[in-house]
């Protein structure tokens, strides 16, 4: 269900806007344009934009009871493609599979279960669909040198039409490791933006960076290598002190708006910050 954003004047306080990243003069860069809030339990796990410009949020309270009873106890960062909603589900630490739920524009939900491959982690942090609608990209937790690629359920004719087994098609190999990716979204056919919860500063100089993954060509069913770079650190601003956590990310191709979620620490964690950006030159 759609979640309403809380006012900037809420208990968490308001903060001055700033540029998302430094840039050489004339180079495109992301500039922060606004901050809003959504309730964490109902929307702190992910975000996706609808065609009409409204936003879909996902949180722990959005997991349907029938899926909870099947053991799917975590939902990740979703995506919406051609009116279809793609949700990434995972189960307990003993799980041997992960699941993608796809809801049609008419509201019918189908479940696609992927049995873990040898060495694959059970985490199902996010789902994002390529602009042509053919491929579903997802990712695991921890240190990774890849993103996983599946045929997009329902949109790719290679998948069963009413749910079932979903096998991994191939992978995007990353030219450098990433850590704790919480969400990714396509900006173009050959570029993804990904939110990392890495607070160590060992892989990239920035803490909890927004990463850019550039591909040499659009996804075509063949293995491919992506080039990773860090754009800027996602904000960690709150009246509360402690550990922040990045969550979902969404890019609206119609408006050019990028959004990223960060859960603040302590008592402030009841409301997830949603930061908005636009890309400018100069």
N, C-alpha and C positions, 0 to 999 in steps of 0.2 A: 504494500500500500504506500501511497505517497506520504512522505513525512514533511511537516512544516518546519521551516528554519526558525530558530529562536532569534530574538532581537540582539543586536550588538550591545544594547544597554543592559544585557543580563548580568547576573552576578559575576561572571568571569571577567567583565570589564572590556573596554575598547582599547585598541592599540593603533599606533601610527602606521600607515601603509608604507611599503618600500619596494624597491626593485627586487625581483626574484634573483637576479644574478648580475654580476659585473660582465661587461662586454666591451670589446674594442669598438670604437666609433664606427657606425655604419653596419655593424653585424646585427642580425636579428637576436633579440633576447626577450625573456619573459619578465613582465612587470606585474607585480601584485596589485590587484585592483579592488579587492574587497574581502571581508571576512564575515561569515555567518556561522550559525551553530545549529546542530541537530541533536536530538536525544541519542545518547550512545547505545542504550539497549535496543532501541528501535532503528538505529541507522548508523552505528559506528563501525560497521565492518566493510562497507563499500557504498559506491555511488555510481549511478549511470544516468545519462540524459536521454529523455524521450524525444521523438521527432518534433513534438509541439513545444519543446523547450523546458518542460517540467522535469523534475528530478525524481528518480527512484532511489531509495536508500535501503540498505540491508543491515540488519542487526540480529542479535540472538533471538529476540522475540518474533522475528519474521519466519523462523523455521516452522513449517506446518507440523501439526501433531503427528500425522501419519508418517512423516519422514523421521521425526524424533524416535518414534517407536521402532523404526527400522535401524536405528543406531546412528543416523546422520545428525551429529550434534554441533556442527560448525558450518556456517555459511560464509563464503569469502566475498571478494569484490565482484559484482555482477557486470554484465554488459547487455545492451539492447541493440539488436541488429535487425533491420527490416521489420520491426514490430515484434520480434521474438525476444523474450527475456532469457538470458543464459545465467544460471546460478551454479557456483562451484561449491560442492559439499564434501566434507570429510567426516570420518568417524573417530572412534577412540584410538588410543595408542596401539591397540592390538589389531587394527583394521588391516585387511589385505586388499582393499579396493577403495576407490574414490568414485564420486558420482557427479554428473552434470545433469541438472534439471532444466528443461527447456519448456517455457510457457508460450503458447501461441498467442497471436493477437486476439483470438476468440476466448482465451482463458483456459485452454486445455493444457495440462502439464504432462510431459513425458520424461521418463527417467532413463539416463544412459550411464551404465556402470562400467568403469574401467578397472580391470584387475591389475594390481601393481606388477610391474616388471621387476626382474632381479635388480636390486640396488636402488629402486625408486622409492622415494619417501612418500609417506601417506598423505602429506599435506596437500591441500588443494586451495591455494591462496587466492586465486582469481580466475576469471574467464574473460577473454577478449576475442572478438571475432574480426577477422581480416575484412577490409572494406568491400571486397568482392563477395563476402558471405560464404566463402568455401572452407575456411580454416578456423579452428578454435585453438587459441594459444593459452597455455596455463603454466603454472610454475610451482615449485616446491619451496620449502623453508631451508634455512641454513645457508651454507656456502654452496653455490651452484655455478657450473660452467655452461648451463643450457637453459632453454625454455622448451617446454613440450608442445607438440603440435598434433592436433586431432582433426579428422574431418568434422566440420561443423554439423552437429545433429540437426536434422530436418532440412537445413539449407543446402547441405551437400548430399546429392543423391546416393553417395556411397554408404550412407548411414540408414539403419532401419527406420521406417516411417512412424513407428509407434513406441519407440524406446527399445532398450535392449543393451547388448554389449557394445562398448566403444573401445576400439583398439587405437593405440598410438600410431600415427602415420609416420612421423619422423621428428626431427628436432632442429631447433635453432641453436647452433653452437655459439657461445659467446667468446669473444677474443680476450676477455679478462674476466675473472670471477666476480660475482655479485653476492650479496648476502641479505637474507631476510627480505625478499621482495614481497610486498603486501598487495600490490595491484599494478597492472599495466593496461594501457589503452593505445590503440592505433591513432596516430595523427595523420599519416598518409599510408599508402600501400607499402612504403619502405621505411617507415619510422614508427617506433613505439616509445612512449614515455612510461617510466616505471617508478613507483614510490618504494624506497628502501627504508627499512627500520634499523639499519646498521648504525650504531652509535659509537663504533670503535675508532673510526678515522684511519683504519689501517689499509683498507682497499681504495678509498677515495679520501681526499682531504676534508670533504664536507661531512658533517654529522647528520644522519638521516637524510641522505641526498635524494633528489629527483634525478633519475638516470635517463639518458637517451640511448636507444638502441637503433642503429642504422643498418639496414639490410642492403645488399648490393642489387637486389631485384625483388619484385613482389613474390610472395609465397606461391609456389607452384607444385608442391608435392615432392620436392627434392630437398635433400639436406642443404643447409645454408649457414653461413657464419655471419653473426651480427657484431658490429663495432660498438663498444660501450664507452660512454663518457658521462661524467657527472656535470649537471648543469648548475645546481645550487642546492643549498641546504634548505629543507622545508622548515617553516617557522616553529620555534619552540617558545611560545609566549603565553604566559598565564599568571594570574595572581597566586596560583598554587605552585609549590616547588616539589620536585621529584622527577620521576622518569616519564617522558612522553612516549607515545607510540604512533607511528604513521599507520595509515590504513589505506583506503581505496583512492583511486585516481580516475578521472574521467575527462575526455576531451570532446567538446561539442563542435562538430565540423561546421555546423550552420552558423554559429555565432563566433567561433574561434576562441571560445572560453575554455581554459584549463582549470580544473578543480582538483584539490588534493585535501585529504582528511588527516587531521592529527588529533589524537586523544590526549588531553592534558592530564597532569598527574593529580593524585590525591582526591580531595572532595570535588575538584573541578572536573573529574572524569565523567560526571553525569552528562556533560554536553560535549560533543565532538566538534572541533573547529573545522570549518570548511573554507579553505583559502582559494580565492579565484585569481586567475592570471590571464593576461592577453600578451600576444607576441608583437613587439614593435621593432622598428629598425632605427638606429641612430643612438 
